[in-house]
Amino acid sequence: MAGVDMRKIYNFYPIEPAPSPDDLPTGGDLYYECTECSGVVSSVTHIKAACACGNLSGHGGQTTVKDPAKVRVVRGKLK
Ligand SMILES: [Zn+2]
């Protein structure tokens, strides 16, 4: 398991309406929350990051989602 506990730095708010799992949006303030392990990874992470169960992993500005059905797209706001 990599990196920082994002929840200590950001508050996360689910996007409404929830985006289609087939077409997950990306953006500097958008994050993917894994509903399997509740890990959070930026949708455009530049540092190497992954959630605990491995559903989400990314680096270099791209995040790979193994199972989009187990992802909630959230907007992050700095605390
Ligand atoms: Zn996970």
PDB file of the backbone (N, CA, C, O) and the ligand in Angstrom, with CONECT records:
HET     ZN  A 101       1
ATOM      1  N   MET A   1       0.858  -1.192   0.000  1.00  0.00           N
ATOM      2  CA  MET A   1       0.000   0.000   0.000  1.00  0.00           C
ATOM      3  C   MET A   1       0.886   1.231   0.000  1.00  0.00           C
ATOM      4  O   MET A   1       1.814   1.337   0.802  1.00  0.00           O
ATOM      5  N   ALA A   2       0.602   2.150  -0.890  1.00  0.00           N
ATOM      6  CA  ALA A   2       1.508   3.259  -1.134  1.00  0.00           C
ATOM      7  C   ALA A   2       0.959   4.574  -0.631  1.00  0.00           C
ATOM      8  O   ALA A   2      -0.251   4.796  -0.596  1.00  0.00           O
ATOM      9  N   GLY A   3       1.861   5.426  -0.248  1.00  0.00           N
ATOM     10  CA  GLY A   3       1.566   6.833  -0.177  1.00  0.00           C
ATOM     11  C   GLY A   3       0.876   7.351   1.056  1.00  0.00           C
ATOM     12  O   GLY A   3       0.888   6.744   2.127  1.00  0.00           O
ATOM     13  N   VAL A   4       0.289   8.473   0.859  1.00  0.00           N
ATOM     14  CA  VAL A   4      -0.251   9.326   1.890  1.00  0.00           C
ATOM     15  C   VAL A   4      -1.698   8.926   2.165  1.00  0.00           C
ATOM     16  O   VAL A   4      -2.404   8.450   1.276  1.00  0.00           O
ATOM     17  N   ASP A   5      -2.124   9.124   3.401  1.00  0.00           N
ATOM     18  CA  ASP A   5      -3.547   8.965   3.685  1.00  0.00           C
ATOM     19  C   ASP A   5      -4.263  10.243   3.263  1.00  0.00           C
ATOM     20  O   ASP A   5      -4.241  11.254   3.965  1.00  0.00           O
ATOM     21  N   MET A   6      -4.897  10.167   2.099  1.00  0.00           N
ATOM     22  CA  MET A   6      -5.510  11.353   1.506  1.00  0.00           C
ATOM     23  C   MET A   6      -6.590  11.953   2.405  1.00  0.00           C
ATOM     24  O   MET A   6      -6.840  13.159   2.384  1.00  0.00           O
ATOM     25  N   ARG A   7      -7.223  11.083   3.195  1.00  0.00           N
ATOM     26  CA  ARG A   7      -8.337  11.578   4.014  1.00  0.00           C
ATOM     27  C   ARG A   7      -7.888  12.530   5.108  1.00  0.00           C
ATOM     28  O   ARG A   7      -8.696  13.268   5.672  1.00  0.00           O
ATOM     29  N   LYS A   8      -6.582  12.509   5.408  1.00  0.00           N
ATOM     30  CA  LYS A   8      -6.085  13.438   6.414  1.00  0.00           C
ATOM     31  C   LYS A   8      -5.930  14.839   5.838  1.00  0.00           C
ATOM     32  O   LYS A   8      -5.881  15.821   6.579  1.00  0.00           O
ATOM     33  N   ILE A   9      -5.854  14.925   4.528  1.00  0.00           N
ATOM     34  CA  ILE A   9      -5.580  16.204   3.868  1.00  0.00           C
ATOM     35  C   ILE A   9      -6.832  16.779   3.220  1.00  0.00           C
ATOM     36  O   ILE A   9      -7.013  17.996   3.181  1.00  0.00           O
ATOM     37  N   TYR A  10      -7.703  15.895   2.705  1.00  0.00           N
ATOM     38  CA  TYR A  10      -8.856  16.328   1.928  1.00  0.00           C
ATOM     39  C   TYR A  10     -10.165  15.870   2.565  1.00  0.00           C
ATOM     40  O   TYR A  10     -10.228  14.850   3.250  1.00  0.00           O
ATOM     41  N   ASN A  11     -11.204  16.663   2.314  1.00  0.00           N
ATOM     42  CA  ASN A  11     -12.569  16.169   2.471  1.00  0.00           C
ATOM     43  C   ASN A  11     -13.045  15.732   1.090  1.00  0.00           C
ATOM     44  O   ASN A  11     -12.749  16.385   0.090  1.00  0.00           O
ATOM     45  N   PHE A  12     -13.783  14.628   1.038  1.00  0.00           N
ATOM     46  CA  PHE A  12     -14.242  14.111  -0.247  1.00  0.00           C
ATOM     47  C   PHE A  12     -15.760  14.137  -0.329  1.00  0.00           C
ATOM     48  O   PHE A  12     -16.463  13.756   0.607  1.00  0.00           O
ATOM     49  N   TYR A  13     -16.240  14.598  -1.477  1.00  0.00           N
ATOM     50  CA  TYR A  13     -17.678  14.697  -1.706  1.00  0.00           C
ATOM     51  C   TYR A  13     -18.020  13.938  -2.974  1.00  0.00           C
ATOM     52  O   TYR A  13     -17.428  14.198  -4.022  1.00  0.00           O
ATOM     53  N   PRO A  14     -18.969  12.996  -2.905  1.00  0.00           N
ATOM     54  CA  PRO A  14     -19.341  12.239  -4.104  1.00  0.00           C
ATOM     55  C   PRO A  14     -19.893  13.151  -5.197  1.00  0.00           C
ATOM     56  O   PRO A  14     -20.596  14.122  -4.916  1.00  0.00           O
ATOM     57  N   ILE A  15     -19.568  12.828  -6.431  1.00  0.00           N
ATOM     58  CA  ILE A  15     -20.096  13.548  -7.590  1.00  0.00           C
ATOM     59  C   ILE A  15     -21.544  13.126  -7.808  1.00  0.00           C
ATOM     60  O   ILE A  15     -21.862  11.936  -7.799  1.00  0.00           O
ATOM     61  N   GLU A  16     -22.411  14.102  -8.002  1.00  0.00           N
ATOM     62  CA  GLU A  16     -23.818  13.831  -8.302  1.00  0.00           C
ATOM     63  C   GLU A  16     -24.197  14.485  -9.623  1.00  0.00           C
ATOM     64  O   GLU A  16     -23.864  15.651  -9.835  1.00  0.00           O
ATOM     65  N   PRO A  17     -24.884  13.778 -10.521  1.00  0.00           N
ATOM     66  CA  PRO A  17     -25.172  12.356 -10.441  1.00  0.00           C
ATOM     67  C   PRO A  17     -23.902  11.534 -10.631  1.00  0.00           C
ATOM     68  O   PRO A  17     -22.942  12.000 -11.244  1.00  0.00           O
ATOM     69  N   ALA A  18     -23.898  10.326 -10.112  1.00  0.00           N
ATOM     70  CA  ALA A  18     -22.714   9.478 -10.207  1.00  0.00           C
ATOM     71  C   ALA A  18     -22.395   9.201 -11.672  1.00  0.00           C
ATOM     72  O   ALA A  18     -23.280   8.809 -12.432  1.00  0.00           O
ATOM     73  N   PRO A  19     -21.136   9.403 -12.077  1.00  0.00           N
ATOM     74  CA  PRO A  19     -20.747   9.148 -13.471  1.00  0.00           C
ATOM     75  C   PRO A  19     -20.853   7.668 -13.819  1.00  0.00           C
ATOM     76  O   PRO A  19     -20.762   6.804 -12.947  1.00  0.00           O
ATOM     77  N   SER A  20     -21.048   7.389 -15.105  1.00  0.00           N
ATOM     78  CA  SER A  20     -21.104   6.001 -15.553  1.00  0.00           C
ATOM     79  C   SER A  20     -19.766   5.309 -15.338  1.00  0.00           C
ATOM     80  O   SER A  20     -18.719   5.891 -15.624  1.00  0.00           O
ATOM     81  N   PRO A  21     -19.781   4.069 -14.836  1.00  0.00           N
ATOM     82  CA  PRO A  21     -18.524   3.324 -14.653  1.00  0.00           C
ATOM     83  C   PRO A  21     -17.774   3.126 -15.970  1.00  0.00           C
ATOM     84  O   PRO A  21     -16.565   2.892 -15.971  1.00  0.00           O
ATOM     85  N   ASP A  22     -18.499   3.222 -17.095  1.00  0.00           N
ATOM     86  CA  ASP A  22     -17.858   3.037 -18.404  1.00  0.00           C
ATOM     87  C   ASP A  22     -17.077   4.264 -18.836  1.00  0.00           C
ATOM     88  O   ASP A  22     -16.260   4.199 -19.754  1.00  0.00           O
ATOM     89  N   ASP A  23     -17.326   5.362 -18.181  1.00  0.00           N
ATOM     90  CA  ASP A  23     -16.756   6.622 -18.644  1.00  0.00           C
ATOM     91  C   ASP A  23     -16.421   7.493 -17.441  1.00  0.00           C
ATOM     92  O   ASP A  23     -17.021   8.549 -17.238  1.00  0.00           O
ATOM     93  N   LEU A  24     -15.458   7.042 -16.651  1.00  0.00           N
ATOM     94  CA  LEU A  24     -15.098   7.770 -15.432  1.00  0.00           C
ATOM     95  C   LEU A  24     -14.373   9.067 -15.794  1.00  0.00           C
ATOM     96  O   LEU A  24     -13.422   9.050 -16.577  1.00  0.00           O
ATOM     97  N   PRO A  25     -14.813  10.170 -15.236  1.00  0.00           N
ATOM     98  CA  PRO A  25     -14.150  11.448 -15.523  1.00  0.00           C
ATOM     99  C   PRO A  25     -12.808  11.549 -14.808  1.00  0.00           C
ATOM    100  O   PRO A  25     -12.585  10.891 -13.792  1.00  0.00           O
ATOM    101  N   THR A  26     -11.925  12.374 -15.344  1.00  0.00           N
ATOM    102  CA  THR A  26     -10.656  12.649 -14.677  1.00  0.00           C
ATOM    103  C   THR A  26     -10.525  14.156 -14.488  1.00  0.00           C
ATOM    104  O   THR A  26     -11.147  14.934 -15.212  1.00  0.00           O
ATOM    105  N   GLY A  27      -9.728  14.557 -13.531  1.00  0.00           N
ATOM    106  CA  GLY A  27      -9.517  15.975 -13.306  1.00  0.00           C
ATOM    107  C   GLY A  27      -8.678  16.182 -12.069  1.00  0.00           C
ATOM    108  O   GLY A  27      -8.571  15.304 -11.212  1.00  0.00           O
ATOM    109  N   GLY A  28      -8.086  17.354 -11.991  1.00  0.00           N
ATOM    110  CA  GLY A  28      -7.178  17.671 -10.896  1.00  0.00           C
ATOM    111  C   GLY A  28      -7.833  17.609  -9.523  1.00  0.00           C
ATOM    112  O   GLY A  28      -7.158  17.354  -8.525  1.00  0.00           O
ATOM    113  N   ASP A  29      -9.145  17.841  -9.464  1.00  0.00           N
ATOM    114  CA  ASP A  29      -9.814  17.804  -8.163  1.00  0.00           C
ATOM    115  C   ASP A  29     -10.695  16.571  -8.020  1.00  0.00           C
ATOM    116  O   ASP A  29     -11.490  16.481  -7.084  1.00  0.00           O
ATOM    117  N   LEU A  30     -10.558  15.619  -8.945  1.00  0.00           N
ATOM    118  CA  LEU A  30     -11.377  14.399  -8.882  1.00  0.00           C
ATOM    119  C   LEU A  30     -10.541  13.225  -8.402  1.00  0.00           C
ATOM    120  O   LEU A  30      -9.389  13.051  -8.798  1.00  0.00           O
ATOM    121  N   TYR A  31     -11.150  12.430  -7.544  1.00  0.00           N
ATOM    122  CA  TYR A  31     -10.473  11.289  -6.936  1.00  0.00           C
ATOM    123  C   TYR A  31     -11.361  10.071  -7.066  1.00  0.00           C
ATOM    124  O   TYR A  31     -12.584  10.187  -7.144  1.00  0.00           O
ATOM    125  N   TYR A  32     -10.743   8.904  -7.088  1.00  0.00           N
ATOM    126  CA  TYR A  32     -11.486   7.661  -7.132  1.00  0.00           C
ATOM    127  C   TYR A  32     -11.423   7.014  -5.758  1.00  0.00           C
ATOM    128  O   TYR A  32     -10.346   6.786  -5.206  1.00  0.00           O
ATOM    129  N   GLU A  33     -12.597   6.726  -5.221  1.00  0.00           N
ATOM    130  CA  GLU A  33     -12.666   6.011  -3.956  1.00  0.00           C
ATOM    131  C   GLU A  33     -13.030   4.571  -4.260  1.00  0.00           C
ATOM    132  O   GLU A  33     -14.042   4.305  -4.907  1.00  0.00           O
ATOM    133  N   CYS A  34     -12.213   3.644  -3.797  1.00  0.00           N
ATOM    134  CA  CYS A  34     -12.472   2.225  -4.004  1.00  0.00           C
ATOM    135  C   CYS A  34     -13.529   1.775  -2.996  1.00  0.00           C
ATOM    136  O   CYS A  34     -13.345   1.916  -1.787  1.00  0.00           O
ATOM    137  N   THR A  35     -14.632   1.233  -3.503  1.00  0.00           N
ATOM    138  CA  THR A  35     -15.690   0.814  -2.584  1.00  0.00           C
ATOM    139  C   THR A  35     -15.372  -0.548  -1.970  1.00  0.00           C
ATOM    140  O   THR A  35     -16.075  -1.007  -1.069  1.00  0.00           O
ATOM    141  N   GLU A  36     -14.313  -1.188  -2.459  1.00  0.00           N
ATOM    142  CA  GLU A  36     -13.886  -2.481  -1.915  1.00  0.00           C
ATOM    143  C   GLU A  36     -13.070  -2.284  -0.621  1.00  0.00           C
ATOM    144  O   GLU A  36     -13.321  -2.946   0.386  1.00  0.00           O
ATOM    145  N   CYS A  37     -12.102  -1.376  -0.666  1.00  0.00           N
ATOM    146  CA  CYS A  37     -11.207  -1.197   0.489  1.00  0.00           C
ATOM    147  C   CYS A  37     -11.238   0.234   1.032  1.00  0.00           C
ATOM    148  O   CYS A  37     -10.538   0.550   1.994  1.00  0.00           O
ATOM    149  N   SER A  38     -12.043   1.091   0.421  1.00  0.00           N
ATOM    150  CA  SER A  38     -12.203   2.516   0.749  1.00  0.00           C
ATOM    151  C   SER A  38     -10.914   3.329   0.632  1.00  0.00           C
ATOM    152  O   SER A  38     -10.787   4.387   1.248  1.00  0.00           O
ATOM    153  N   GLY A  39      -9.970   2.840  -0.150  1.00  0.00           N
ATOM    154  CA  GLY A  39      -8.796   3.642  -0.484  1.00  0.00           C
ATOM    155  C   GLY A  39      -9.157   4.735  -1.472  1.00  0.00           C
ATOM    156  O   GLY A  39     -10.107   4.600  -2.243  1.00  0.00           O
ATOM    157  N   VAL A  40      -8.392   5.821  -1.446  1.00  0.00           N
ATOM    158  CA  VAL A  40      -8.629   6.938  -2.353  1.00  0.00           C
ATOM    159  C   VAL A  40      -7.369   7.215  -3.159  1.00  0.00           C
ATOM    160  O   VAL A  40      -6.278   7.338  -2.603  1.00  0.00           O
ATOM    161  N   VAL A  41      -7.533   7.314  -4.489  1.00  0.00           N
ATOM    162  CA  VAL A  41      -6.414   7.626  -5.371  1.00  0.00           C
ATOM    163  C   VAL A  41      -6.867   8.742  -6.308  1.00  0.00           C
ATOM    164  O   VAL A  41      -7.986   8.713  -6.820  1.00  0.00           O
ATOM    165  N   SER A  42      -6.000   9.720  -6.529  1.00  0.00           N
ATOM    166  CA  SER A  42      -6.305  10.801  -7.469  1.00  0.00           C
ATOM    167  C   SER A  42      -6.596  10.226  -8.852  1.00  0.00           C
ATOM    168  O   SER A  42      -5.992   9.230  -9.251  1.00  0.00           O
ATOM    169  N   SER A  43      -7.518  10.850  -9.584  1.00  0.00           N
ATOM    170  CA  SER A  43      -7.808  10.385 -10.944  1.00  0.00           C
ATOM    171  C   SER A  43      -6.670  10.718 -11.900  1.00  0.00           C
ATOM    172  O   SER A  43      -6.593  10.164 -12.996  1.00  0.00           O
ATOM    173  N   VAL A  44      -5.795  11.613 -11.491  1.00  0.00           N
ATOM    174  CA  VAL A  44      -4.654  11.995 -12.338  1.00  0.00           C
ATOM    175  C   VAL A  44      -3.376  11.997 -11.499  1.00  0.00           C
ATOM    176  O   VAL A  44      -2.603  12.955 -11.521  1.00  0.00           O
ATOM    177  N   THR A  45      -3.170  10.904 -10.760  1.00  0.00           N
ATOM    178  CA  THR A  45      -2.059  10.902  -9.807  1.00  0.00           C
ATOM    179  C   THR A  45      -0.704  10.971 -10.519  1.00  0.00           C
ATOM    180  O   THR A  45      -0.472  10.265 -11.500  1.00  0.00           O
ATOM    181  N   HIS A  46       0.165  11.811 -10.023  1.00  0.00           N
ATOM    182  CA  HIS A  46       1.507  11.904 -10.590  1.00  0.00           C
ATOM    183  C   HIS A  46       2.502  11.102  -9.770  1.00  0.00           C
ATOM    184  O   HIS A  46       3.502  10.614 -10.296  1.00  0.00           O
ATOM    185  N   ILE A  47       2.224  10.968  -8.475  1.00  0.00           N
ATOM    186  CA  ILE A  47       3.056  10.073  -7.693  1.00  0.00           C
ATOM    187  C   ILE A  47       2.477   8.663  -7.829  1.00  0.00           C
ATOM    188  O   ILE A  47       1.297   8.492  -8.137  1.00  0.00           O
ATOM    189  N   LYS A  48       3.308   7.677  -7.599  1.00  0.00           N
ATOM    190  CA  LYS A  48       2.856   6.299  -7.650  1.00  0.00           C
ATOM    191  C   LYS A  48       1.876   6.066  -6.503  1.00  0.00           C
ATOM    192  O   LYS A  48       2.202   6.320  -5.343  1.00  0.00           O
ATOM    193  N   ALA A  49       0.684   5.585  -6.822  1.00  0.00           N
ATOM    194  CA  ALA A  49      -0.330   5.410  -5.787  1.00  0.00           C
ATOM    195  C   ALA A  49      -1.196   4.208  -6.126  1.00  0.00           C
ATOM    196  O   ALA A  49      -1.382   3.866  -7.294  1.00  0.00           O
ATOM    197  N   ALA A  50      -1.720   3.578  -5.089  1.00  0.00           N
ATOM    198  CA  ALA A  50      -2.604   2.439  -5.295  1.00  0.00           C
ATOM    199  C   ALA A  50      -3.474   2.278  -4.064  1.00  0.00           C
ATOM    200  O   ALA A  50      -3.094   2.695  -2.970  1.00  0.00           O
ATOM    201  N   CYS A  51      -4.640   1.676  -4.237  1.00  0.00           N
ATOM    202  CA  CYS A  51      -5.452   1.382  -3.063  1.00  0.00           C
ATOM    203  C   CYS A  51      -5.038   0.025  -2.508  1.00  0.00           C
ATOM    204  O   CYS A  51      -4.336  -0.735  -3.175  1.00  0.00           O
ATOM    205  N   ALA A  52      -5.468  -0.278  -1.297  1.00  0.00           N
ATOM    206  CA  ALA A  52      -4.981  -1.469  -0.592  1.00  0.00           C
ATOM    207  C   ALA A  52      -5.293  -2.760  -1.334  1.00  0.00           C
ATOM    208  O   ALA A  52      -4.488  -3.692  -1.315  1.00  0.00           O
ATOM    209  N   CYS A  53      -6.449  -2.831  -1.989  1.00  0.00           N
ATOM    210  CA  CYS A  53      -6.843  -4.085  -2.645  1.00  0.00           C
ATOM    211  C   CYS A  53      -6.352  -4.171  -4.079  1.00  0.00           C
ATOM    212  O   CYS A  53      -6.490  -5.213  -4.721  1.00  0.00           O
ATOM    213  N   GLY A  54      -5.778  -3.082  -4.589  1.00  0.00           N
ATOM    214  CA  GLY A  54      -5.204  -3.130  -5.930  1.00  0.00           C
ATOM    215  C   GLY A  54      -6.179  -2.807  -7.047  1.00  0.00           C
ATOM    216  O   GLY A  54      -5.817  -2.886  -8.221  1.00  0.00           O
ATOM    217  N   ASN A  55      -7.413  -2.444  -6.705  1.00  0.00           N
ATOM    218  CA  ASN A  55      -8.376  -2.076  -7.748  1.00  0.00           C
ATOM    219  C   ASN A  55      -7.950  -0.799  -8.469  1.00  0.00           C
ATOM    220  O   ASN A  55      -8.159  -0.650  -9.673  1.00  0.00           O
ATOM    221  N   LEU A  56      -7.356   0.109  -7.719  1.00  0.00           N
ATOM    222  CA  LEU A  56      -6.902   1.381  -8.277  1.00  0.00           C
ATOM    223  C   LEU A  56      -5.392   1.446  -8.208  1.00  0.00           C
ATOM    224  O   LEU A  56      -4.798   1.150  -7.171  1.00  0.00           O
ATOM    225  N   SER A  57      -4.762   1.838  -9.321  1.00  0.00           N
ATOM    226  CA  SER A  57      -3.329   2.063  -9.277  1.00  0.00           C
ATOM    227  C   SER A  57      -2.978   3.082 -10.340  1.00  0.00           C
ATOM    228  O   SER A  57      -3.586   3.126 -11.410  1.00  0.00           O
ATOM    229  N   GLY A  58      -1.996   3.892 -10.029  1.00  0.00           N
ATOM    230  CA  GLY A  58      -1.640   4.908 -11.009  1.00  0.00           C
ATOM    231  C   GLY A  58      -0.312   5.556 -10.720  1.00  0.00           C
ATOM    232  O   GLY A  58       0.260   5.424  -9.639  1.00  0.00           O
ATOM    233  N   HIS A  59       0.159   6.269 -11.735  1.00  0.00           N
ATOM    234  CA  HIS A  59       1.356   7.119 -11.639  1.00  0.00           C
ATOM    235  C   HIS A  59       1.467   7.856 -12.963  1.00  0.00           C
ATOM    236  O   HIS A  59       0.821   7.479 -13.941  1.00  0.00           O
ATOM    237  N   GLY A  60       2.274   8.892 -13.001  1.00  0.00           N
ATOM    238  CA  GLY A  60       2.527   9.610 -14.251  1.00  0.00           C
ATOM    239  C   GLY A  60       1.299  10.273 -14.844  1.00  0.00           C
ATOM    240  O   GLY A  60       1.239  10.487 -16.055  1.00  0.00           O
ATOM    241  N   GLY A  61       0.312  10.604 -14.009  1.00  0.00           N
ATOM    242  CA  GLY A  61      -0.860  11.318 -14.497  1.00  0.00           C
ATOM    243  C   GLY A  61      -1.995  10.426 -14.963  1.00  0.00           C
ATOM    244  O   GLY A  61      -3.022  10.919 -15.429  1.00  0.00           O
ATOM    245  N   GLN A  62      -1.819   9.112 -14.843  1.00  0.00           N
ATOM    246  CA  GLN A  62      -2.873   8.200 -15.264  1.00  0.00           C
ATOM    247  C   GLN A  62      -3.190   7.204 -14.167  1.00  0.00           C
ATOM    248  O   GLN A  62      -2.292   6.693 -13.499  1.00  0.00           O
ATOM    249  N   THR A  63      -4.471   6.933 -13.988  1.00  0.00           N
ATOM    250  CA  THR A  63      -4.902   5.981 -12.980  1.00  0.00           C
ATOM    251  C   THR A  63      -5.660   4.854 -13.651  1.00  0.00           C
ATOM    252  O   THR A  63      -6.588   5.083 -14.427  1.00  0.00           O
ATOM    253  N   THR A  64      -5.253   3.638 -13.344  1.00  0.00           N
ATOM    254  CA  THR A  64      -5.875   2.456 -13.923  1.00  0.00           C
ATOM    255  C   THR A  64      -6.882   1.886 -12.945  1.00  0.00           C
ATOM    256  O   THR A  64      -6.586   1.710 -11.763  1.00  0.00           O
ATOM    257  N   VAL A  65      -8.074   1.597 -13.444  1.00  0.00           N
ATOM    258  CA  VAL A  65      -9.134   1.044 -12.625  1.00  0.00           C
ATOM    259  C   VAL A  65      -9.427  -0.371 -13.122  1.00  0.00           C
ATOM    260  O   VAL A  65      -9.813  -0.565 -14.275  1.00  0.00           O
ATOM    261  N   LYS A  66      -9.242  -1.346 -12.252  1.00  0.00           N
ATOM    262  CA  LYS A  66      -9.496  -2.735 -12.658  1.00  0.00           C
ATOM    263  C   LYS A  66     -10.988  -2.983 -12.789  1.00  0.00           C
ATOM    264  O   LYS A  66     -11.449  -3.541 -13.784  1.00  0.00           O
ATOM    265  N   ASP A  67     -11.742  -2.563 -11.775  1.00  0.00           N
ATOM    266  CA  ASP A  67     -13.184  -2.804 -11.786  1.00  0.00           C
ATOM    267  C   ASP A  67     -13.933  -1.494 -11.517  1.00  0.00           C
ATOM    268  O   ASP A  67     -14.141  -1.110 -10.366  1.00  0.00           O
ATOM    269  N   PRO A  68     -14.334  -0.814 -12.603  1.00  0.00           N
ATOM    270  CA  PRO A  68     -14.968   0.507 -12.461  1.00  0.00           C
ATOM    271  C   PRO A  68     -16.268   0.456 -11.667  1.00  0.00           C
ATOM    272  O   PRO A  68     -16.709   1.483 -11.153  1.00  0.00           O
ATOM    273  N   ALA A  69     -16.889  -0.711 -11.556  1.00  0.00           N
ATOM    274  CA  ALA A  69     -18.124  -0.824 -10.782  1.00  0.00           C
ATOM    275  C   ALA A  69     -17.866  -0.639  -9.294  1.00  0.00           C
ATOM    276  O   ALA A  69     -18.790  -0.369  -8.526  1.00  0.00           O
ATOM    277  N   LYS A  70     -16.603  -0.786  -8.885  1.00  0.00           N
ATOM    278  CA  LYS A  70     -16.257  -0.653  -7.468  1.00  0.00           C
ATOM    279  C   LYS A  70     -15.545   0.663  -7.189  1.00  0.00           C
ATOM    280  O   LYS A  70     -14.694   0.752  -6.304  1.00  0.00           O
ATOM    281  N   VAL A  71     -15.907   1.683  -7.960  1.00  0.00           N
ATOM    282  CA  VAL A  71     -15.283   2.990  -7.782  1.00  0.00           C
ATOM    283  C   VAL A  71     -16.360   4.052  -7.589  1.00  0.00           C
ATOM    284  O   VAL A  71     -17.368   4.067  -8.296  1.00  0.00           O
ATOM    285  N   ARG A  72     -16.135   4.929  -6.633  1.00  0.00           N
ATOM    286  CA  ARG A  72     -16.981   6.109  -6.475  1.00  0.00           C
ATOM    287  C   ARG A  72     -16.118   7.306  -6.817  1.00  0.00           C
ATOM    288  O   ARG A  72     -15.019   7.463  -6.286  1.00  0.00           O
ATOM    289  N   VAL A  73     -16.624   8.159  -7.717  1.00  0.00           N
ATOM    290  CA  VAL A  73     -15.870   9.358  -8.072  1.00  0.00           C
ATOM    291  C   VAL A  73     -16.224  10.457  -7.086  1.00  0.00           C
ATOM    292  O   VAL A  73     -17.394  10.783  -6.886  1.00  0.00           O
ATOM    293  N   VAL A  74     -15.187  11.023  -6.471  1.00  0.00           N
ATOM    294  CA  VAL A  74     -15.410  12.055  -5.453  1.00  0.00           C
ATOM    295  C   VAL A  74     -14.577  13.289  -5.781  1.00  0.00           C
ATOM    296  O   VAL A  74     -13.531  13.201  -6.425  1.00  0.00           O
ATOM    297  N   ARG A  75     -15.059  14.430  -5.330  1.00  0.00           N
ATOM    298  CA  ARG A  75     -14.324  15.666  -5.485  1.00  0.00           C
ATOM    299  C   ARG A  75     -13.594  15.956  -4.185  1.00  0.00           C
ATOM    300  O   ARG A  75     -14.190  15.899  -3.109  1.00  0.00           O
ATOM    301  N   GLY A  76     -12.314  16.266  -4.275  1.00  0.00           N
ATOM    302  CA  GLY A  76     -11.520  16.514  -3.080  1.00  0.00           C
ATOM    303  C   GLY A  76     -11.347  17.991  -2.816  1.00  0.00           C
ATOM    304  O   GLY A  76     -11.008  18.767  -3.710  1.00  0.00           O
ATOM    305  N   LYS A  77     -11.586  18.367  -1.571  1.00  0.00           N
ATOM    306  CA  LYS A  77     -11.324  19.766  -1.187  1.00  0.00           C
ATOM    307  C   LYS A  77     -10.375  19.756  -0.007  1.00  0.00           C
ATOM    308  O   LYS A  77     -10.594  19.045   0.974  1.00  0.00           O
ATOM    309  N   LEU A  78      -9.321  20.548  -0.108  1.00  0.00           N
ATOM    310  CA  LEU A  78      -8.356  20.625   0.977  1.00  0.00           C
ATOM    311  C   LEU A  78      -9.042  21.058   2.258  1.00  0.00           C
ATOM    312  O   LEU A  78      -9.888  21.952   2.259  1.00  0.00           O
ATOM    313  N   LYS A  79      -8.667  20.415   3.337  1.00  0.00           N
ATOM    314  CA  LYS A  79      -9.271  20.767   4.634  1.00  0.00           C
ATOM    315  C   LYS A  79      -8.782  22.132   5.085  1.00  0.00           C
ATOM    316  O   LYS A  79      -9.174  22.607   6.151  1.00  0.00           O
TER     317      LYS A  79
HETATM  318 ZN    ZN A 101      -9.270  -0.978  -3.219  1.00  0.00          ZN2+
END
